[in-house]
Structure formats: structure tokens, C-alpha cells
Amino acid sequence: YALAVKLDGGLIATGAVDATLRLWDPRAQAAAVGSLVGHTDVVRGIAISADGGCLVSCSSDRSVKLWSIGQRRVQAELRPHSDSVFCIDVDESCSRVLYGGRDGLVLDDSF
């Protein structure tokens, strides 16, 4: 359902119906190199910061999550929507996030 690629091509993140985000190294040509667990429904959108230090995701569970890629854990969570969150983007420093949901709201927020 969701895919994001780090600008230098060294990291791919995918999200699916099992609510798990998977991290891939395209140079390794192997199975996923890591996973991020925390959503409780379908992952709908992913964005990776330009430096690859963080990742943001959104889900049908109505949440927006900021992840530390290195620590593989949630750093912050937003839950302002009343329904699924479908799309997401993040700035270079991972401090500002834009996201939109099924409820018709497009929000600009800070972590």
C-alpha cells in the first residue's frame, strides 16, 4: 500500500495491510533488513527524510507516527483525524509534517 525511497536510493520503506513497515537495502538484494511495528491497521503512506535519519508514516488506524530509523522505534505520534490518514510528507529535519485523511482534512503539524 505504501512505499518511500531515500533520496540517495540507499533505503526503501514499505507498508502493507499487516500494519508493519519494512526497511529494505536495495544493494543487499535480500529480505527486509528491518521492521517498524506500531500501527494497528493498514499503513497508507510513508515519507523518509532527505538524510534518512527519520521516517513518518500514516495509517488507517488514524495515526501519524514519527520513527527513528536507527533505533527502530516510534518517537512521536499524532492522532488528529477522525478516520484513516492516506498521505504524508515530511521536511528535511523531520520537525514538520503534512498529511491528509479520509475525513477531508489536510493538516500541517510539528513534532
C-alpha positions in Angstrom: 0.0 0.0 0.0 2.9 2.4 0.7 6.4 3.0 -0.5 9.1 5.6 0.1 12.7 5.8 -1.1 15.6 7.7 0.5 16.9 10.3 -2.0 20.3 8.5 -2.4 18.5 5.2 -3.1 20.1 3.5 -0.1 16.9 2.8 1.8 13.4 1.7 0.8 10.5 1.6 3.2 7.3 -0.3 2.5 4.0 -0.5 4.4 1.2 -3.0 4.0 -2.1 -4.4 5.2 -0.4 -6.2 8.1 0.3 -2.8 9.7 4.1 -3.3 9.6 6.7 -1.1 7.9 9.6 -2.9 6.4 13.0 -1.4 5.6 15.0 -2.7 2.6 18.5 -2.1 1.4 18.3 -2.3 -2.4 22.0 -3.0 -2.6 21.7 -6.1 -0.5 19.1 -7.8 -2.8 17.8 -9.8 0.1 15.0 -9.9 2.5 13.9 -6.9 4.6 16.7 -5.5 6.8 14.4 -4.4 9.5 10.8 -3.7 10.5 8.9 -1.0 12.4 5.9 -2.2 14.4 3.4 0.2 16.0 0.4 0.8 13.7 -2.7 -1.3 14.3 -4.2 -1.1 10.8 -3.1 -0.7 7.1 -0.1 1.6 6.5 -1.3 4.1 3.9 1.6 6.5 3.5 5.4 6.8 4.2 8.0 9.5 3.8 11.7 9.4 4.6 13.7 12.5 5.5 16.4 13.6 3.0 19.2 12.4 5.3 17.5 9.1 6.0 17.5 9.7 9.8 13.8 9.5 10.3 10.6 8.3 8.7 7.0 9.3 9.0 4.0 7.0 8.4 0.2 7.2 8.4 -2.4 4.6 8.7 -6.0 3.5 8.7 -5.7 3.4 12.5 -6.0 7.3 12.3 -2.4 7.9 13.4 0.7 9.7 12.1 3.9 8.3 13.5 7.5 9.7 13.6 10.1 6.9 13.7 13.7 6.8 14.4 15.2 4.6 11.7 18.4 3.8 13.7 16.5 2.9 16.9 13.6 1.4 15.1 11.0 2.9 17.4 8.3 5.5 17.5 9.5 8.9 18.6 6.2 10.8 18.4 2.6 10.2 17.4 -0.3 12.5 16.2 -3.9 11.4 16.1 -6.0 14.4 14.9 -8.1 12.7 12.3 -11.5 11.0 12.8 -10.8 8.4 10.1 -7.9 6.9 8.0 -4.9 9.0 7.2 -4.0 8.5 3.5 -1.0 10.6 2.5 2.0 12.1 4.2 5.2 14.1 3.7 8.0 15.4 5.9 10.6 18.2 5.8 14.3 17.6 5.9 14.7 17.9 9.7 11.6 15.8 10.5 10.1 18.6 12.5 7.2 19.5 10.2 4.8 17.0 8.6 1.9 17.4 6.1 -0.8 14.8 6.0 -4.3 14.3 4.7 -7.1 11.9 5.6 -10.4 10.4 4.6 -12.2 13.0 6.7 -11.1 15.6 4.1 -8.6 17.4 6.3 -5.1 18.3 5.2 -3.0 19.3 8.1 0.4 20.9 8.6 1.8 19.9 12.0 5.0 19.9 14.0 6.6 17.1 16.1 
